[in-house]
Amino acid sequence: MDVVKVLSLKNQLINIVEKIQLSLSSSELDSSNSLQFIQEIKSDLKAINTKINDEKRNHSVFGALDQLSFMDANQDTAKKEKIQYTKRLDLMNQIAIDSGLLLNLVELLEYYFDSEQYPVIKNALRYLVDIILIELKNWTDENDSTEFIEKYDWSRLIDALMQFEQSLNLTSANPLITQSEININSIFDNLQTYRLRLNEQYEELIQSSLELQRQQEAELQRQQELELQRQQELELQRQQQEELQRQQELELQRQQQEELQRQRELELKRQQQEELKRQQELELQRQQQEELQRQQELELQRQREEELQRQQEAELKRQQEAELQRQQEAELQRQQQEELQRQQEAELKRQREEELQRQQEAELKRQREEELQRQQQEELRHQREAELKQKKEKEIRQFIIIVAGVILLGGVGLLIFNPFKSKQENPNLLTPETPQSRLDTAEKLAVEASKLIENPPHPLTVWQQAQTQLQDAIQLLEAIPKNYSDSEKINQKLQIYQKDYNSISQILNKEQKATNDLESAKKLAMEASVMLQNPPESLSVWQEAEQKWKQSINLLESIPKDSFIYPESQDRLKIYRTNHEAVAQRKQQKNQ
């Protein structure tokens, strides 16, 4: 048996059955286009039925070969494989029966399209499609597929098939049927075969249901007996609990009486102790006022215990808040002093870095000027050597001409030699800078600028230096004449350098703004710290200090993440927020 082919035909049949089910639910078989749909379904069903019958014939001839694989396996494996083989064989027969019966019904629908029997055939087809789809979708070679159709209403399918059989009996008497291609006997055979398979499954389900019902009744009876026994036990337990509760109530009543008597004695004793304690406290107070002035704090603690015990938690909380506020103010003052010192150190470090950067820029500019001057001198030297070589070659040629002239013309050669000597004594040795040298210098400046801005972010001075180098490169390219032979390359580089110059200018503006915001935030923080060097008493001073801290925080929050000073701004932002919260809390207390 070709299992892959059988499973493929099963899936194809499922798709066709789903199409039929969808058309039945959407009344597509009642529309004007239903005949075309029926013909398409008929063709598909005929192809499946032909293939599955061919497979059955092949199995009847070569089916014995499938049994050979069971001989080499052990007993359990062979048993399992035989069960799977039986189920797959049953699936092949089921597909043959289902496809044949569906093909018969579709052919009848096509033949009786406009007759009175069309609804009866369509009704039988509807219920038949439902059960076939359930069987095929839930079939597996591991589980029993019948367990998935236990809740299906078999009576509707059986009634529809009986009506359909009655309709076939009436149809068989019609003389027109003898002239059609429909074989009523074949339909009866397929229908009887399908009904026999349904009755077998239905009887198995009924037997399973009866067995399940018997087990459920036995289980129900057992549960009832257990429930009766449990109720008897609960009743006995309830009686025991009632007796125990009665004894507990009596014991509790006795204990309550004893407790009441004990409480009375304790109350009397407590009153005596309180009276004695009150007298002792009065005597102690008198002694403390007269003799123990140094024990004033202990006297204050006793008075709190006697008169203000209900206020003890509130007083303790107030003291804790006051202590916390004092610690916060001290911490704020310490942080402000540290911030002031750190800002001064940072300012000094920044000035040193700027001075060092300025010196580096001056040195770099001097080196660029020296390099440019060296390149110009080298170019001039090359030009002079070329001109000198040309002049020597020209002098040789002129000398040969003059010698020839002297030989031929005698004294006439003297007249020619004098002008040549005059030209030799006054050569033009100075030439301007060439376009190629300007192009090379511009490319070198652009490369240096690109290396400077690699791996951003960078300090503001680095972006300024790169911008200056690109600006010099652009000026050198713009100074080259328009009619230069390599003008197209110069224009391309000029466009690239101008685009890079604009991009660096934008970044430089952003870095400049971020630097200005950082300096402004430092200045505001410095002003707020100076205002709070000595704890002020005026509410307006605290309000102004809080406003300055808030402004500095807003400035730091506006600094972009990709700027060079962003890490420094985040470090300061944490400190500024802490200081702002402390000042705001202090201002709120002043306001109260």
Disulfide bonds with the S-S distance in Angstrom:
none
